[in-house]
Amino acid sequence: MLNLSIAAAADHPLSAYSFVLAGLARLAETCETLDESVRDRLRNVAARRIDGRKGLLAAFQEYLLQPSEADVALVEVARQFALSTGETLAVCLAVAAEQDLLIGHVLSHLQSPIALSRPTIGLVAQTYAPGEVHAAVHALGQGNAVACGLLQLCGDDRPLPERQLRIPLPTALALQSMPSCWPGTTPIAFEQYPVLLSRTAGARAAALAERFALPGVGPALIIRSGDALEARAAADLVCRQASLRAVLIHTDQVLGLAPWLVLNGSIPVFAQWLTPGERKAVATIPGYAGPVIQLTGPEGDFESDDRPVIDWRIETPSAAEREELWSDAIGEPALASRLAADHRHSAGRIAALAAKAREEARGKLPLDYAAIRTASRRGDSAGLGALAELIHDEVDDEALVTPGSLRQELESLVTRCRLREHFPQALGPSIRARYRPSVRALFVGPSGTGKTLAVAWLATRLGIPLYRVDLAAVTSKYIGETEKNLSQLLARAEQNEVLLLFDEADSLFGKRTDIREANDRYANAQTNYLLQRMESYDGITILTSNGRSRFDDAFSRRFDAIVSFPSPSPEERRTLWLSHLGPGQSVSSAQINLLAAVAELTGGQIRNAVLRAAVDAARDGKTIQYGNLLTGIAGEYRKLSRQIPNELKQAETAMRP
């Protein structure tokens, strides 16, 4: 580590700092305002440390061939950025001005009457190149040190010789082997992102690390994942394999960052989500030629004119790899085997669920299946909150009242979802060639027939979180924004094994139309994107609609199942009334039968009628009466602009005393 002290310089081995002081000592001889004791200390260093028979720059250049240990970092930076000898000395002086109060005092006297405590370009030129000051001024002002931001010019309103040279404080500290952090950056430490990647991803990371070690301009590595935690863990793994550190860049102010990265053995990591079809240039840092990592989603492309671009899409681990990841995360082999078979989670999601389950267990180990299922159903770490609403409803078998044939279709859909990764292995090559482990289903039927309830039941049976897509948050009036939002939504859902519900989906997946105006063109382009993206989506998606005919024919053919929800029959309406009323109400079996036979209501309407009846009964301090139900039913009929059936009114009149 550099010892930046004038008092100590004379008693320590020769260093770059000694040459800085020797140059200042020559100017100090003619400075009348400088204290004599300070001149003596500078003169002492110059006399004892620098061979006077050689020019200062020549002596310094010879020293750089065999520097002391304290100056190894300085020499490496000078080599990496092709600094001249004068620029290297200017860097040393700028560091000294930031660290040694006495140096600032000396500079303010030497630069009188300007009285600046940081060196100016003119002072550096006079100090270290007295025979060619004019050329040195322009070489410093336009040299590599300024171009890469290692030295920064201050005072834009001053002439070039009077402009100050400063070095960013993080870089000055790094040159002295002291820890520092660049503003707007975050180190990606493995301890912060405890995600264990699969064996396949680990092997890929090791191969990429070898590419980082090749000479020449480093590659641009594009890491694609819908899980930000997993993507950062992958970047960290590649860098550690290359004995480097990953640093996430949050700022656009990157001038001067390159030397700091080199000194800290770090690789810059940028994060940017592209829209479908968008093309962006790989981020650049002035003077930096090392590898660059870009984190992004599945869409868009990055390109570079001077770097090879490597694309790495992190795939969902296989069942065997998931079992290993679960076992490492929870330490229960039997439970790990079950979780790997039942759920198709990414590595990042496995780590997040295990951590969440341990947190909620509050030290009660070992974890069981119920604890993991609870953590999964909560959906806290899925990252979809801005684009979709988490539905917490737990719907058991008794709460879902359906005809027998519909129940069979729903049970078949549950089986399809659970085995979606496994059953194609026993089928023919035509299926295996293009098979994707996705499930797409359309639930159609009149409003209130239980479509959304059935979706919640399906998520409950599968033990995965249910998210209802917020169409208001997804759709945008700005061109390309809707596709970008959908891309983020589907990519994150893919990584987290959730059930996505597009309620009233015909507004988003409607038919393409003839192009009569510009809006038609953009609407059709949006539909085209949805058709393509849903084709490649690996998750479970349920769409609901009141009519099948509203969907584009090309999309209808892509559904794995189209499930019709008819209006309930009298027998089903009776079951619905009983299921909603529950025990202990003052309604007879005969009255229930009459309601089921005469009032042609859907499940949603029956629910509304029972809730209205419960409110009226609570107001009167009684249990639900038949009359309360009639009031609720009448309200539902008014919504339909219809009259309540006379049979129900007559039955109420006959029951009055």
ABEGO torsion letter per residue (X at the ends): XBBBBAAAAAABBBBAAAAAAAAAAAAAAABAABBAAAAAAAAAAAAAABBAABBAAAAAAAAAABBBAAAAAAAAAAAAAGBBAAAAAAAAAAAAAAABAAAAAAAAAAAOAAGBABBBAAAAAAAABAABAAAAAAAAAABAAAAAGABBBBGAABBAAABBBBBBAAAAAAAAGBBBBBBGBBBBBAAABBBBBBAAAAAAAAAAAAAAABBEBBBBBBBBBABAAAAAAAAAAAAAAAGBBBBBBABABABGAAAAAAAAGBBBBBBBBBBBGBBBBBBBBBGBABBBBBBBBABEBBBBAABBBBBBBBBBBBAAAAAAAAAAAAGBAAAAAAAAAABBBBAAAAAAAAAAAAAAAGGBOBBBAAAAAAAAAAGAAAGAAAABBBBABBBBAAABBBBAAAAAAAAAAAAAAAAAAAAAAABBAAAAAABBBBBBBBBBEBBGAGAAAAAAAAAAAAGBBBBBBBAAAABBABBGAAAAAAAAAAAAAAAAGBBBBBBGAAAAABBBBBBABAAAAAAAAAAAAAAAAAAABABBBBBBBABAAABBAAAAAABABBBBBBBBBAAAAAAAAAAAAEBGBBBBAAAAAAAAAABBBBAAAAAAAAAAAAAAAAAAGBBBBAAAAAAAAAAAAAAAGBBBBAAAAAAAAAABX
